[in-house]
Amino acid sequence: MNDATITGFIFATFFTVGGILAFISYIISAVCLHKIAVRNDINPAWIAYIPILQFFIIGKAIEEYSVFGYRIPKTQWTIFIVIVLKYLTTLIPHFGIILGIIVTALWVLFLHKFFYLFDSRRAFLYALLCILGDVLVNIPLIILLIILRDKTMVNSPATYEYPF
C-alpha cells in the first residue's frame, strides 16, 4: 500500500462517517420538529421530513420578525432563504465569509425568538449554543429540539420583545 491509497482510505472513511452522522442528525431533527409542529398546531407538520424545508416549522412558529424596524412577514420563507444562503456562502471565497456571518446572525435571531416561545428565560442561552452548531454539525440544535419536542409553546409570538 502506498501513501495515496492510505490517504484515500482515510478520506473515504471520514466522509462516510460524516455522511452517516449527518443523516442521523437529519432524522432526529425531523422527528423532533414534527412532534413540535403537531403539539403546537403548526401546519403542515409533515414538512419536517423534507430536508432544509423542515425549518419552515420554526418560521411558522415565530410568524414574523423585525430587524432594526424592518418587519419580515411570513418568516417561514425567509428562514428557508436564510438556510439556503447559509450553505451557499460556504462556496464563495472571501465575500462568503462576511455574508455567512450576517446570515448566521439572522439565523440565531430567528432561533432566539423560537426558543423564547418555549422558555423565555433560557432563550438567549439556547440561541448562543446554536452558534456552535455550525462547527459541531448542528448537535446543539438537535439536543435543544429533543428537549423541546414534548413541550407546548408558553409564550405568544406577539409578546416577543425584539433585541434591535
C-alpha positions in Angstrom: 0.0 0.0 0.0 1.3 3.4 -0.9 0.6 6.8 0.8 -2.1 7.8 -1.8 -4.1 4.6 -1.0 -3.9 5.2 2.7 -4.9 8.9 2.3 -7.8 7.9 0.1 -9.0 5.4 2.6 -8.8 7.9 5.4 -10.8 10.5 3.4 -13.4 7.9 2.3 -13.8 6.8 6.0 -14.1 10.4 7.1 -16.7 11.3 4.5 -18.7 8.0 5.2 -18.8 8.6 8.9 -19.6 12.3 8.3 -22.5 11.3 6.0 -23.9 8.8 8.4 -23.8 11.4 11.2 -25.4 14.0 9.0 -28.2 11.5 8.1 -28.8 10.6 11.7 -28.9 14.3 12.8 -31.4 14.9 10.0 -33.7 12.1 11.1 -33.6 13.2 14.8 -34.3 16.8 13.9 -37.1 15.9 11.5 -38.8 13.7 14.1 -38.4 16.4 16.8 -39.7 19.2 14.6 -42.6 17.1 13.5 -43.5 16.5 17.2 -43.2 20.2 18.0 -45.4 21.1 15.0 -48.1 18.6 16.0 -48.1 19.6 19.6 -48.3 23.3 18.8 -50.8 23.1 15.9 -48.3 24.2 13.2 -49.4 23.0 9.8 -48.3 21.3 7.7 -46.4 19.1 10.2 -45.2 16.6 7.6 -42.9 19.2 6.1 -40.5 18.4 9.0 -39.3 15.4 6.9 -38.2 17.4 3.9 -34.5 18.5 4.2 -34.0 22.3 4.5 -37.7 22.9 4.3 -38.0 21.3 7.7 -37.0 24.7 9.2 -40.2 26.1 7.8 -41.8 24.9 11.0 -39.6 27.3 13.1 -40.7 30.1 10.8 -44.3 29.3 11.1 -44.0 29.3 14.9 -42.3 32.7 15.1 -44.7 34.1 12.5 -42.8 37.3 11.8 -39.6 39.1 12.8 -38.5 42.7 12.9 -34.8 43.8 12.5 -34.0 47.5 13.0 -37.6 48.4 12.4 -37.9 46.4 9.2 -40.7 43.9 9.5 -40.1 40.4 8.0 -43.6 38.8 7.4 -44.0 35.1 6.6 -40.8 34.2 8.3 -41.1 30.6 7.2 -40.0 31.5 3.7 -37.3 33.9 5.0 -35.9 31.1 7.1 -35.8 28.8 4.0 -33.8 31.5 2.1 -31.5 32.1 5.1 -30.7 28.3 5.3 -30.0 28.1 1.6 -27.8 31.2 1.8 -26.1 29.8 4.8 -25.0 26.7 2.8 -24.2 28.7 -0.4 -21.9 31.2 1.4 -19.5 28.4 2.1 -18.9 28.2 -1.7 -18.0 31.9 -2.1 -14.3 32.5 -1.2 -13.9 35.9 0.5 -17.2 37.7 0.3 -18.9 34.5 1.5 -17.3 34.8 5.0 -18.8 38.2 5.5 -22.2 37.2 4.1 -22.0 34.0 6.1 -21.6 35.9 9.4 -24.6 38.1 8.5 -26.8 35.1 7.6 -25.7 33.2 10.7 -26.5 36.2 12.9 -30.0 36.4 11.3 -30.5 32.6 11.8 -29.5 33.0 15.5 -32.0 35.8 16.0 -34.8 33.7 14.5 -33.8 30.8 16.8 -33.8 33.1 19.8 -37.5 34.0 19.1 -38.3 30.4 18.5 -36.8 29.3 21.9 -38.4 32.3 23.6 -41.8 30.8 22.7 -41.0 27.8 24.8 -38.7 29.2 27.6 -38.2 33.0 27.7 -35.5 32.7 30.5 -33.2 30.3 28.6 -33.9 31.5 25.0 -30.7 33.6 24.9 -28.5 30.7 26.1 -30.2 28.3 23.7 -29.5 30.7 20.7 -25.9 31.1 21.8 -25.4 27.3 21.9 -26.7 27.1 18.4 -23.9 29.2 17.1 -21.7 26.2 17.9 -23.9 24.2 15.6 -22.1 25.4 12.5 -18.9 23.8 13.9 -20.5 20.8 15.6 -22.9 19.5 12.8 -25.9 21.1 14.5 -25.5 19.0 17.6 -26.6 21.8 20.0 -29.7 22.5 17.9 -30.6 18.8 17.8 -30.2 18.5 21.5 -32.5 21.5 22.1 -35.1 20.1 19.7 -35.1 16.9 21.6 -35.6 18.9 24.8 -38.5 20.9 23.2 -40.2 18.1 21.3 -42.7 17.4 24.1 -43.3 21.0 25.2 -46.0 23.3 24.3 -45.3 27.0 23.5 -45.9 29.1 26.6 -45.5 32.5 25.0 -47.2 34.1 22.1 -45.1 35.3 19.1 -46.8 38.7 19.7 -45.2 39.0 23.2 -41.6 38.8 21.9 -39.5 41.8 22.7 -37.1 42.4 19.8 -33.5 43.0 20.7 -33.0 45.6 18.0 
